[in-house]
Amino acid sequence: MEERVECACHKTKERSEKEYKDLLNRLNRIEGQVRGIKGMVERNAYCTDILIQVSAVNAALNSFNKVLLANHIKTCVTNDIREGKEETVDELVAVLQKLMK
């Protein structure tokens, strides 16, 4: 039996059942969309049809990011600030800068 060891270098987050299911449902839909695009390429679909589907996947990923970011701010960031962990704000700013590239 393999023992699982948690690495202190990686943060984790306990999610509510509702949040967990919502995020996984969104990712499953996105995964299905990506498989659909792959099928379109395999069937030699017209370029603009594929591009429109890629745009839909990008929108779905952006929506996923918005939900995840909002949950992060409402829970992790808020809790860390209350506990005096000011470095969390710097981490959030760095993440936002990466998201806005």
C-alpha positions in Angstrom: 0.0 0.0 0.0 1.4 3.3 -1.1 1.5 6.1 1.5 0.5 9.5 0.2 2.7 12.3 1.4 1.5 15.9 1.1 4.1 18.4 -0.1 4.1 21.6 1.9 5.2 23.5 -1.3 1.7 23.1 -2.9 -1.4 24.7 -1.5 -4.7 22.9 -1.6 -8.3 24.0 -1.2 -11.3 22.2 0.3 -14.2 22.9 -2.0 -17.9 22.5 -1.2 -19.7 19.7 -3.0 -21.6 22.3 -5.0 -18.5 24.2 -6.1 -16.7 20.9 -6.9 -19.5 19.6 -9.0 -20.0 23.0 -10.8 -16.3 23.2 -11.7 -16.1 19.6 -12.9 -19.3 20.0 -15.0 -17.9 23.0 -16.7 -14.6 21.2 -17.4 -16.5 18.2 -18.8 -18.4 20.4 -21.2 -15.2 22.1 -22.3 -13.5 18.7 -22.8 -16.5 17.6 -24.9 -16.2 20.8 -27.0 -12.5 20.2 -27.6 -13.2 16.6 -28.6 -15.8 18.0 -31.0 -13.2 20.3 -32.5 -10.8 17.4 -32.9 -13.5 15.5 -34.7 -14.2 18.5 -37.0 -10.5 18.6 -38.0 -10.5 14.8 -38.6 -13.6 15.2 -40.8 -11.9 18.1 -42.7 -14.5 20.6 -41.6 -14.4 24.1 -43.1 -11.9 26.4 -41.3 -14.3 29.1 -40.2 -16.6 26.5 -38.6 -13.7 25.2 -36.6 -12.7 28.7 -35.6 -16.2 29.5 -34.3 -16.0 26.4 -32.1 -12.6 27.3 -30.9 -14.0 30.7 -29.9 -16.8 29.0 -28.0 -14.2 26.9 -26.1 -12.2 30.1 -25.3 -15.4 31.7 -23.9 -16.1 28.6 -21.8 -12.6 28.6 -20.4 -12.9 32.4 -19.6 -16.2 31.7 -17.8 -14.6 28.9 -15.9 -11.7 31.2 -14.9 -14.2 33.9 -13.7 -16.1 31.4 -11.5 -12.9 30.0 -10.1 -11.3 33.4 -9.5 -14.5 34.7 -7.7 -14.5 31.7 -5.5 -10.8 32.1 -4.8 -11.2 35.8 -3.8 -14.3 35.0 -1.6 -12.6 32.2 0.3 -8.8 31.8 0.1 -7.9 35.5 -0.3 -10.4 36.7 2.2 -9.4 34.1 4.8 -5.7 34.8 4.3 -6.1 38.5 4.7 -8.1 38.0 7.9 -5.2 35.8 9.2 -2.7 38.6 8.3 -1.2 36.7 5.3 -0.6 39.8 3.2 1.5 37.9 0.6 -1.7 36.4 -0.7 -2.6 39.8 -2.2 0.8 39.8 -4.0 0.0 36.3 -5.3 -3.5 37.4 -6.5 -2.0 40.4 -8.3 0.6 38.1 -10.0 -2.2 35.7 -11.1 -4.3 38.5 -12.5 -1.4 39.9 -14.4 -0.9 36.4 -16.0 -4.6 36.1 -16.8 -4.7 39.5 -18.5 -1.9 38.8 -21.0 
